[in-house]
């Protein structure tokens, strides 16, 4: 049980480190250029960035309920997989295409360990 708890906190902490700092860079030229490059509306990066940070915070907070955590995991997983498909569709298969898959894999480990810890199934 202790190993699962360590796995949960390391993987969940990494998710937080990948996602939450992105909120502070939403106003940079690069962050504004990415949605345009992918053919998305210019406001989309604000909405997605803020919702991703909220989702990561919900996963990190130990007192958040299991149902809300399920939605947060789902939203973040959907975002990561959508990023892979969007990047592959627009730019082809490049190194940048695989970064969201790495985050998705870490998110899957966090999800699995969360369920093992709390016996949600």
Secondary structure, 3 states (H helix, E strand, C coil): CHHHHHHHHHHHHHHHHHHHHHHHHCCCHHHHHHHHHCCCCCCHHHHHHHHHHHHHHHHHCCCCCHHHHHHHHHHHHHHHHHHHHHHHHHHCCCHHHHHHHHHHHHHHHHHHHHHHHHCCC
